[in-house]
Amino acid sequence: MWYNNILETIGNTPLVKLNKITKDLKGTILAKIETTNPGNSIKDRMALKMIEDAEQAGLLKPGGTIIEGTSGNTGMGLAMAAVVKGYKCIFTTTDKQSKEKVDALRAFGAEVIVCPTNVDPEDPRSYYSVSSRLEREVPNSWKANQYDNPSNAQAHYEQTGPEIWEQTEGKITHLVVGVGTGGTISGAGRYLKEQNPNIKIWGIDTYGSVFKKYKETGIFDKNEIYPYITEGIGEDFLPENVDFSVIDLFEKVTDKDAALMTRELARKEGIFAGNSAGSALAGLIQLKDSLKEDDLVVVIFHDHGSRYMGKMYNEDWLRERGFLEDEKLNAKSILKRRGEQAIVTADVQQTVFEAFNFMKTLNISQIPVTQQGMVVGKITESDILIALLENPALKSSSVQDVMTKPFPFVDLKTSIDKISALINKDTQAVLVEDEFGKINIITQYDIINAISEA
């Protein structure tokens, strides 16, 4: 058996039992692994449905251009379908989205316009507004509008919901979904509640988004809105695809908890999923007191971890945001292991000969050069040797005549891996400013000592 094209492989994704992360939770926890879709995300389902419905309605004509504001996954589904069906694509996205998502869209031949995140949806610079303007300006174009297009939720009503019902043999008690456009939770949730009104539909929201408060109070509170890191869920407006009557409750999850849980999924369950999966599972764990032993919970894992390699799966990125404790050595721990050590510098006005004798006396091979207390360069034994071989008279010249560019600065959280990568034959050390504003130097010797003591 074979498929006529890649679009026929969408759907029928597996349910996988979670074991280690959920060992303290009552009930059985199953993950709906949407990464097995050809575009590696659940958005393939509704992207194809939106296109097919638009074709039938005469809104999308042969040779047309598909326009959409997307965080990446919907764009991937649309772009994939566009390749098969012969359409062009122009996508707008935000500058908070991972580079991997943007690169993936461009790999399918789509044009991608990156817009600022921290603006209101109505702002002409927002990715919503830019996509609407393009729809007006580009001939023979159609905007998918995943947020308000009913085909989005309908795809999950027709596909995702029935799949879950069949796979669990109707035993599902809870559906847990990270909410962005609202299509997945509203469509699948509506179908499941039609089969059994007692099924609980739990939406996972993020801090900086408006969903939870609106569900609980009916108030759209703009004061709730602020930039957040979590990708794929939460909004600063109310998409028409979010059916609040289907969703029983919302639970908010912090950026940190979402990011770390995403990482834990790979390490403890062997599941390489995206940021919204980590957020959804973290939210479920926060709600664990509401579970019973005979519950059967399905959590949607929307997309693939490969789209977050520069973020949630990058330890330096996590450390820079304070999300990851110092499991590895970093600049701060290297300095702590070395102990107090005054930094030795040369002034730009010193002669090359004076600087060389100074280094020889202290048995050091490189030294930062300062001017009025500011680091402006460096001088090394090899710098001096090369200079004197070319012109022996330079020994009486000032250091600034032979100095080279300064050692790179790193911060206290910089990992030993990154520091080691910066140190090479041309850069024998790095500089770091401690919490008291004092400049310290870390050499290759300091790194070797720190590793041997670890």
MARLUMDO-839494 format. One line per 10 residues: number of its first residue (from 1); their letters; for each residue x, y, z of C-alpha. Coordinates in steps of 0.1 Angstrom, whole numbers, plus 5000, padded with zeros to 4 digits. Layout:
BEGIN
NUM	A	X,Y,Z  ... $
//
This chain:
BEGIN
1	MWYNNILETI	5000,5000,5000  5012,5035,4993  4998,5071,4996  4992,5093,4967  5008,5123,4984  5021,5134,5017  4988,5150,5028  4972,5116,5030  4995,5106,5059  4980,5133,5082 $
11	GNTPLVKLNK	4963,5120,5113  4960,5086,5131  4987,5097,5156  4996,5073,5185  4986,5075,5221  5016,5068,5244  5015,5061,5281  5037,5084,5303  5055,5066,5331  5083,5084,5349 $
21	ITKDLKGTIL	5073,5120,5350  5037,5111,5360  5045,5084,5385  5032,5105,5414  4999,5112,5396  4967,5092,5401  4952,5076,5370  4967,5068,5336  4983,5096,5316  4985,5092,5279 $
31	AKIETTNPGN	5002,5116,5254  4987,5121,5220  5019,5123,5199  5011,5147,5171  5047,5149,5160  5041,5118,5138  5021,5140,5113  5042,5148,5082  5048,5184,5092  5056,5172,5128 $
41	SIKDRMALKM	5026,5190,5144  4989,5188,5151  4985,5219,5129  4987,5198,5097  4952,5186,5104  4935,5220,5104  4958,5236,5078  4946,5210,5052  4910,5214,5063  4911,5252,5060 $
51	IEDAEQAGLL	4926,5249,5025  4901,5223,5013  4871,5243,5027  4884,5275,5011  4888,5257,4977  4852,5244,4980  4839,5278,4988  4858,5294,4959  4879,5315,4982  4912,5299,4972 $
61	KPGGTIIEGT	4916,5297,4934  4943,5279,4913  4977,5295,4915  4966,5317,4944  4987,5329,4974  4980,5317,5009  4986,5343,5036  4987,5337,5073  5000,5350,5106  5016,5319,5123 $
71	SGNTGMGLAM	5040,5309,5151  5054,5283,5127  5034,5251,5129  5003,5262,5111  5025,5277,5084  5043,5244,5081  5010,5226,5074  4998,5253,5050  5032,5253,5032  5033,5216,5028 $
81	AAVVKGYKCI	4998,5215,5014  5006,5245,4992  5035,5226,4976  5013,5196,4968  4984,5217,4955  5004,5244,4937  4999,5275,4958  5023,5302,4969  5027,5312,5006  5035,5344,5025 $
91	FTTTDKQSKE	5036,5341,5063  5040,5367,5091  5054,5356,5124  5068,5372,5156  5104,5378,5166  5099,5355,5197  5095,5324,5176  5125,5301,5173  5148,5304,5143  5142,5268,5135 $
101	KVDALRAFGA	5105,5274,5128  5112,5303,5105  5139,5283,5086  5115,5254,5083  5089,5275,5066  5114,5289,5042  5126,5254,5034  5091,5248,5018  5096,5279,4996  5074,5302,5017 $
111	EVIVCPTNVD	5081,5339,5022  5083,5348,5059  5080,5383,5074  5091,5386,5110  5072,5412,5130  5077,5425,5166  5060,5406,5195  5055,5434,5220  5028,5453,5201  4990,5453,5203 $
121	PEDPRSYYSV	4972,5431,5178  4957,5463,5163  4991,5478,5158  5000,5480,5121  5033,5463,5128  5018,5432,5145  5019,5400,5126  4981,5399,5126  4978,5434,5110  5006,5428,5085 $
131	SSRLEREVPN	4990,5396,5073  4956,5414,5069  4973,5441,5049  4990,5416,5026  4956,5399,5019  4943,5432,5007  4974,5440,4986  4984,5407,4971  4963,5397,4940  4944,5363,4941 $
141	SWKANQYDNP	4953,5358,4978  4934,5341,5007  4941,5346,5044  4936,5313,5063  4930,5332,5096  4934,5302,5119  4922,5322,5149  4887,5328,5136  4883,5303,5108  4857,5277,5119 $
151	SNAQAHYEQT	4875,5250,5098  4902,5250,5124  4880,5237,5152  4860,5216,5127  4891,5196,5117  4896,5185,5153  4859,5178,5157  4861,5155,5127  4895,5140,5133  4913,5144,5166 $
161	GPEIWEQTEG	4883,5140,5189  4871,5107,5172  4906,5093,5172  4910,5099,5209  4876,5084,5217  4883,5053,5196  4919,5049,5209  4907,5050,5245  4877,5029,5238  4855,5057,5252 $
171	KITHLVVGVG	4873,5056,5286  4889,5090,5285  4880,5112,5315  4901,5143,5309  4915,5161,5278  4944,5185,5286  4954,5209,5258  4976,5240,5256  4954,5267,5242  4965,5291,5214 $
181	TGGTISGAGR	4940,5295,5185  4916,5273,5205  4909,5250,5175  4923,5218,5190  4907,5220,5225  4873,5234,5212  4869,5209,5183  4882,5178,5200  4866,5188,5233  4831,5194,5217 $
191	YLKEQNPNIK	4832,5160,5201  4843,5142,5233  4816,5160,5254  4790,5149,5229  4800,5113,5235  4803,5118,5273  4793,5151,5289  4813,5141,5321  4846,5143,5303  4866,5172,5317 $
201	IWGIDTYGSV	4883,5196,5292  4913,5214,5308  4930,5243,5289  4966,5252,5297  4974,5290,5296  5005,5310,5302  5012,5341,5323  5009,5371,5301  4978,5357,5283  4941,5366,5288 $
211	FKKYKETGIF	4923,5332,5287  4922,5321,5323  4908,5353,5337  4883,5357,5309  4870,5322,5315  4866,5328,5352  4853,5363,5353  4841,5372,5317  4865,5402,5319  4890,5408,5291 $
221	DKNEIYPYIT	4918,5424,5312  4945,5442,5292  4965,5445,5324  4970,5407,5322  4989,5411,5289  5027,5411,5289  5054,5394,5268  5061,5358,5276  5086,5332,5263  5063,5301,5260 $
231	EGIGEDFLPE	5055,5294,5224  5023,5281,5208  4999,5289,5236  4982,5319,5251  4970,5350,5234  4965,5388,5239  4930,5387,5223  4901,5363,5221  4901,5341,5190  4867,5330,5178 $
241	NVDFSVIDLF	4879,5294,5178  4882,5294,5216  4849,5280,5227  4849,5288,5264  4817,5268,5269  4836,5236,5261  4865,5243,5283  4859,5235,5320  4889,5253,5334  4922,5270,5326 $
251	EKVTDKDAAL	4955,5265,5344  4984,5289,5340  5020,5277,5338  5051,5298,5341  5077,5301,5312  5103,5284,5334  5081,5254,5344  5070,5250,5307  5106,5251,5294  5120,5227,5320 $
261	MTRELARKEG	5092,5202,5316  5097,5202,5278  5133,5192,5285  5123,5166,5311  5101,5149,5285  5131,5140,5264  5152,5130,5294  5127,5109,5313  5102,5097,5287  5123,5097,5255 $
271	IFAGNSAGSA	5097,5120,5239  5112,5149,5218  5083,5173,5219  5078,5211,5218  5073,5238,5243  5035,5235,5245  5038,5198,5254  5059,5208,5284  5035,5235,5294  5005,5211,5291 $
281	LAGLIQLKDS	5021,5184,5312  5033,5210,5338  4998,5223,5340  4984,5188,5345  5009,5182,5374  4997,5214,5390  4961,5200,5388  4971,5165,5402  4949,5169,5433  4918,5168,5410 $
291	LKEDDLVVVI	4927,5134,5396  4914,5099,5408  4929,5065,5404  4906,5053,5376  4910,5085,5355  4923,5082,5320  4939,5115,5309  4949,5124,5274  4975,5153,5270  4980,5167,5235 $
301	FHDHGSRYMG	5017,5170,5225  5014,5195,5197  5047,5196,5179  5083,5184,5177  5114,5193,5198  5135,5200,5167  5119,5234,5165  5132,5245,5199  5169,5235,5196  5180,5270,5201 $
311	KMYNEDWLRE	5158,5276,5231  5142,5250,5254  5168,5224,5244  5198,5248,5247  5213,5248,5282  5230,5282,5278  5197,5297,5267  5180,5283,5298  5208,5295,5321  5207,5330,5306 $
321	RGFLEDEKLN	5170,5333,5316  5176,5318,5351  5156,5286,5342  5184,5261,5348  5203,5256,5380  5241,5254,5377  5244,5217,5369  5276,5224,5349  5306,5246,5358  5302,5282,5348 $
331	AKSILKRRGE	5323,5314,5350  5311,5320,5386  5320,5285,5399  5354,5285,5381  5363,5318,5399  5350,5303,5432  5372,5272,5428  5402,5292,5419  5399,5316,5449  5407,5353,5452 $
341	QAIVTADVQQ	5433,5364,5426  5440,5400,5417  5440,5406,5380  5473,5419,5366  5472,5445,5338  5495,5467,5318  5488,5504,5310  5488,5516,5274  5517,5540,5282  5540,5513,5295 $
351	TVFEAFNFMK	5568,5503,5272  5568,5469,5255  5600,5460,5274  5585,5470,5308  5554,5449,5301  5576,5419,5290  5597,5420,5322  5565,5423,5342  5550,5392,5326  5584,5373,5330 $
361	TLNISQIPVT	5586,5382,5367  5550,5369,5374  5554,5339,5350  5523,5348,5329  5520,5347,5292  5492,5371,5285  5479,5403,5301  5450,5427,5296  5459,5463,5286  5440,5491,5303 $
371	QQGMVVGKIT	5436,5529,5297  5422,5549,5327  5410,5516,5342  5392,5504,5311  5402,5473,5293  5412,5483,5257  5433,5454,5245  5457,5426,5254  5493,5418,5250  5508,5383,5249 $
381	ESDILIALLE	5543,5368,5247  5537,5359,5210  5525,5395,5203  5558,5408,5217  5579,5382,5199  5563,5388,5165  5566,5426,5170  5603,5425,5180  5612,5401,5151  5598,5426,5127 $
391	NPALKSSSVQ	5613,5456,5144  5636,5452,5175  5633,5490,5182  5597,5484,5192  5608,5473,5227  5610,5510,5236  5576,5518,5222  5544,5519,5242  5523,5488,5247  5494,5503,5226 $
401	DVMTKPFPFV	5517,5500,5195  5517,5462,5197  5486,5453,5216  5458,5433,5200  5420,5433,5205  5409,5426,5241  5399,5392,5256  5362,5386,5252  5339,5394,5281  5315,5367,5294 $
411	DLKTSIDKIS	5290,5369,5323  5290,5349,5355  5264,5324,5341  5284,5315,5310  5289,5277,5309  5324,5261,5309  5315,5247,5274  5310,5282,5260  5341,5296,5277  5362,5267,5264 $
421	ALINKDTQAV	5349,5274,5229  5360,5310,5231  5396,5301,5241  5419,5292,5213  5453,5300,5199  5444,5336,5193  5424,5341,5225  5441,5326,5255  5416,5338,5282  5383,5355,5288 $
431	LVEDEFGKIN	5373,5383,5311  5344,5383,5335  5329,5410,5357  5318,5397,5391  5288,5409,5411  5309,5436,5427  5320,5451,5394  5355,5437,5397  5372,5424,5365  5386,5388,5366 $
441	IITQYDIINA	5405,5368,5341  5398,5331,5333  5426,5312,5315  5428,5278,5301  5448,5268,5332  5419,5279,5354  5395,5258,5334  5417,5227,5336  5420,5231,5374  5382,5236,5378 $
451	ISEA	5375,5204,5358  5400,5184,5377  5385,5195,5411  5349,5189,5400 $
//
